[in-house]
Amino acid sequence: MKILNQLSQRERKTVVVCLGVCAAMLLWFIVLEPVVKQGQQLRSQLRQQRQKLDTLLAKEGTSEALRQKNLTQAVPMLEMPTTSEKQTQLLRDKITKQLENAGIQVKSFQFSTGVVQGPGATDEITLRCQGKCQYVSLLRFLDDLPKKSLLRRY
């Protein structure tokens, strides 16, 4: 403080004002700016999540809700009694046997696993199969699919 005592009144005011401005700048860059940026990011994420939620929870009576309801009813949902890795192996063996019993000649057979996004998210196992068969064999296979103990509709 000896240095301030040597300065004139006007110089002391200038030094104090400069120190105040420097302190305000440090406070802004170290504390306030990161908090403001994080708040903006959170608001942006919240806006995006609300948009996703609005699309998932379409109001009753809209064409989107009717389309989603019809699609949900058309696609069979199967319960998986074990983990998806074990279930995939069990499904592969069981479906291969069912395909052979139905008289379907399989050329390629592929499973892929994943997680369905959205409310009520579940594990998903997708089957891609190419082969030759008669239409009746395919219908027989699809009819027997939910009746097996490994696969249960819910």
Order of alpha helices (4+ residues) and beta strands (2+ residues): alpha-alpha-alpha-alpha-beta-alpha-beta-beta-alpha-beta
